[in-house]
Each structure stands twice: as C-alpha cells, then as structure tokens.
Amino acid sequence: MNKSQPTCKTQKKRIIYVESAFYSMHYPKELLMANDNETIRLSLAVSPELNARLELLASNGHMSKSEVLRKAIALFDVVAEAKSEKKRFGILDQNKQLVTEIVGI
C-alpha cells in the first residue's frame, strides 16, 4: 500500500491512513509507544451491545479492543481538526462523489 499523498487533477487530496503513517504524522512516537511504567490504564463502562460491537471490530480487524479505541481516537482527532477548519467529513464512492456526510461529531 502506497502511503504517499496522491494528487488529483483538479486539486490535491490528503489521504490519512489511521495506521502507523497517521500516528507518525500527528503524534510523536514517544507519545504512542509508552513503556509499561508510562502506560495509563483506563476503566471504561459500556453497554453489552457496545462491548459486543467493540469485540467484533477488534476480531475483524485482527487487533485488540485497545487498538480499536486508539484508532477511533485518532479518527476523532482528524474529524475535530477538519471541523475546526470548517471542513466536512464524509464517505466517498469510487468516483469521489459524496455518498454519506458524517455529522454530529
């Protein structure tokens, strides 16, 4: 997978992969890779339905529930930054047409 920023004929598009490339763009590695002495443990209360969904996402993505939540935070960070710049967040089809705009975040 090429993680370079592709360009479109009409304008430059920025693609953010919520993987190691995203993390390295937005967060210093030392913030993400804490050793056991620096790790902060959180307790999270969720409904059984939300826990089941989290477990399914983790299983389907071959990752831990913690990693799913870290990626969700990273994605939320992207949305918050876009919102602060008066941009919209959505899902495009293969023709780069907006299929779904995500609001309320």
C-alpha positions as CSV (number, residue, x, y, z in Angstrom):
1,M,0.0,0.0,0.0
2,N,1.4,3.3,-1.0
3,K,1.1,5.8,1.8
4,S,2.2,8.9,-0.1
5,Q,-0.3,11.7,-0.6
6,P,-1.8,11.2,-4.1
7,T,-2.9,14.1,-6.2
8,C,-6.0,14.7,-8.2
9,K,-6.1,16.6,-11.5
10,T,-8.3,19.3,-10.0
11,Q,-6.8,19.7,-6.6
12,K,-4.5,18.0,-4.1
13,K,-6.2,15.5,-1.9
14,R,-4.9,14.5,1.5
15,I,-5.4,10.9,2.5
16,I,-4.8,10.0,6.1
17,Y,-4.3,6.3,6.9
18,V,-5.3,5.7,10.5
19,E,-2.3,3.4,10.9
20,S,1.3,4.0,11.6
21,A,1.6,6.7,8.9
22,F,-1.2,8.7,10.6
23,Y,0.3,8.3,14.0
24,S,3.7,9.4,12.9
25,M,2.1,12.4,11.2
26,H,0.2,13.6,14.2
27,Y,1.8,12.2,17.3
28,P,5.4,11.8,18.3
29,K,6.3,8.2,18.6
30,E,7.2,8.5,22.3
31,L,3.5,9.5,23.0
32,L,2.2,6.3,21.3
33,M,4.8,3.8,22.4
34,A,4.8,4.2,26.2
35,N,6.6,1.6,28.2
36,D,4.9,-0.3,31.0
37,N,6.0,2.3,33.6
38,E,4.4,5.1,31.5
39,T,1.2,3.3,30.4
40,I,-2.0,4.8,31.8
41,R,-4.8,2.2,32.4
42,L,-8.4,3.4,31.9
43,S,-11.6,1.9,33.0
44,L,-14.5,2.2,30.6
45,A,-18.1,1.4,31.3
46,V,-20.1,0.4,28.1
47,S,-23.3,-1.4,27.4
48,P,-23.2,-5.1,26.5
49,E,-24.2,-4.1,22.9
50,L,-21.3,-1.6,22.6
51,N,-18.9,-4.2,24.0
52,A,-20.1,-6.8,21.6
53,R,-19.5,-4.3,18.7
54,L,-16.1,-3.4,20.0
55,E,-15.2,-7.1,20.2
56,L,-16.4,-7.7,16.7
57,L,-14.4,-4.7,15.3
58,A,-11.3,-6.0,17.1
59,S,-11.8,-9.5,15.8
60,N,-12.5,-8.5,12.3
61,G,-9.5,-6.1,12.3
62,H,-7.2,-8.6,13.9
63,M,-6.3,-6.2,16.7
64,S,-7.1,-5.6,20.4
65,K,-10.0,-3.7,21.7
66,S,-7.5,-1.1,22.9
67,E,-6.1,-0.7,19.4
68,V,-9.6,-0.2,18.0
69,L,-10.2,2.6,20.6
70,R,-6.8,4.2,19.8
71,K,-7.7,4.3,16.1
72,A,-11.1,5.7,17.0
73,I,-9.5,8.5,19.0
74,A,-7.1,9.2,16.1
75,L,-10.1,9.3,13.6
76,F,-12.0,11.6,16.0
77,D,-8.9,13.8,16.1
78,V,-8.9,14.1,12.3
79,V,-12.6,15.0,12.3
80,A,-12.2,17.6,15.1
81,E,-9.3,19.2,13.1
82,A,-11.4,19.3,9.9
83,K,-14.4,20.7,11.8
84,S,-12.2,23.5,13.3
85,E,-11.1,24.3,9.7
86,K,-14.8,24.5,8.6
87,K,-14.4,21.3,6.5
88,R,-16.8,18.4,6.1
89,F,-16.3,14.8,6.9
90,G,-17.8,12.0,4.8
91,I,-17.6,8.8,2.8
92,L,-16.9,9.0,-1.0
93,D,-17.6,6.4,-3.6
94,Q,-15.1,5.2,-6.1
95,N,-15.9,8.2,-8.3
96,K,-15.1,10.6,-5.4
97,Q,-18.7,11.5,-5.0
98,L,-20.0,12.2,-1.5
99,V,-22.2,9.2,-0.5
100,T,-22.6,9.9,3.2
101,E,-21.8,13.1,5.2
102,I,-21.0,12.3,8.8
103,V,-22.4,14.9,11.2
104,G,-22.8,15.3,14.9
105,I,-19.3,14.5,15.8
